[in-house]
Amino acid sequence: MITKSLSKSFYFAFAGLAYAMRTQRNMKIHLAAAACTILFGLKYSVSPVEWLILVLVIMAVLVSELMNTALEAVVDLASPGFHPLAKIAKDVAAGAVLITALSAVIVGSIIFYPKIFM
């Protein structure tokens, strides 16, 4: 019984990931940026600690995009038409993704700038 419910949980989690990757333009952009970051990490031989930091910021961006996608779906369900509060909820969630992505760019710049330009 536990195995079935656990396997269903994984199935639904992967279905959510697939939905986001299939339907969300920004998720595709974030995944492409993550792939580039990983390739840069391999090319410029980042240290284990730098890998850890890069993986953490990549995951933070992807998680924030997934949460934004979930929130948008819930808001659309609750408020199919325009409502100012629905707009605020979506805008704030998008702002959270923006801050997370900008933070990742800063971290990546700190790690890669010396390796590329110095």
C-alpha positions in Angstrom: 0.0 0.0 0.0 2.8 2.5 0.9 4.6 1.6 -2.3 1.6 2.4 -4.5 1.0 5.7 -2.8 4.7 6.6 -3.0 4.8 5.7 -6.7 1.7 7.7 -7.3 3.3 10.7 -5.5 6.3 10.4 -7.8 4.1 10.1 -10.9 2.2 13.2 -10.0 5.4 15.1 -9.2 6.9 14.2 -12.6 3.6 15.1 -14.3 3.8 18.5 -12.7 7.4 18.9 -13.9 6.5 17.8 -17.4 3.5 20.3 -17.5 5.8 23.1 -16.5 8.5 22.2 -19.0 5.9 21.8 -21.7 3.8 24.9 -21.1 6.0 27.5 -19.4 8.3 29.6 -21.7 10.2 30.8 -18.7 10.8 27.3 -17.4 12.4 26.5 -20.7 14.6 29.6 -20.4 15.6 28.7 -16.9 16.4 25.1 -17.9 18.5 26.3 -20.8 20.4 28.7 -18.5 20.9 25.8 -16.1 22.3 23.6 -18.9 24.7 26.5 -19.9 25.8 26.9 -16.3 26.5 23.2 -16.0 28.5 23.3 -19.2 30.5 26.3 -18.0 31.1 24.5 -14.7 32.6 21.6 -16.6 34.6 23.7 -18.9 36.1 26.0 -16.2 36.6 23.2 -13.6 34.7 24.7 -10.7 35.5 23.4 -7.2 33.2 21.1 -5.3 32.0 24.0 -3.1 31.3 26.1 -6.2 29.3 23.2 -7.7 27.3 23.0 -4.5 26.5 26.7 -4.7 25.7 26.5 -8.4 23.4 23.5 -7.9 21.6 25.3 -5.0 21.0 28.4 -7.0 19.8 26.5 -10.1 17.4 24.5 -7.9 16.2 27.7 -6.2 15.3 29.2 -9.6 13.6 26.1 -10.9 11.6 25.7 -7.6 10.5 29.3 -7.7 9.4 28.9 -11.3 7.4 25.8 -10.4 5.8 27.6 -7.4 4.9 30.5 -9.7 3.3 28.1 -12.2 1.3 26.5 -9.4 0.2 29.8 -8.0 -0.9 31.1 -11.4 -3.0 27.9 -12.0 -4.7 28.3 -8.6 -5.3 32.0 -9.2 -6.8 31.3 -12.7 -9.0 28.7 -11.1 -10.2 31.0 -8.4 -10.5 34.1 -10.6 -11.1 33.2 -14.2 -11.7 36.8 -15.1 -9.6 39.9 -14.3 -9.4 40.8 -10.7 -6.9 43.3 -9.2 -6.0 40.9 -6.4 -5.4 38.1 -8.9 -3.0 40.4 -10.7 -1.2 41.3 -7.5 -0.8 37.6 -6.6 0.6 36.8 -10.1 2.9 39.8 -10.2 4.3 39.2 -6.8 5.0 35.5 -7.6 6.7 36.6 -10.9 8.7 39.1 -8.9 9.9 36.3 -6.6 11.1 34.4 -9.6 12.9 37.5 -10.9 14.7 38.0 -7.6 15.7 34.4 -7.5 17.0 34.4 -11.1 18.9 37.7 -10.6 20.5 36.2 -7.5 21.5 33.2 -9.5 23.1 35.4 -12.1 25.0 37.3 -9.4 26.3 34.0 -7.9 27.2 32.7 -11.4 29.0 35.9 -12.2 31.0 35.8 -8.9 32.0 32.2 -9.6 32.7 32.4 -13.4 34.1 35.9 -13.9 37.5 35.2 -12.4 37.8 31.9 -14.3 36.9 33.5 -17.7 38.4 37.0 -17.5 41.4 36.7 -15.1 
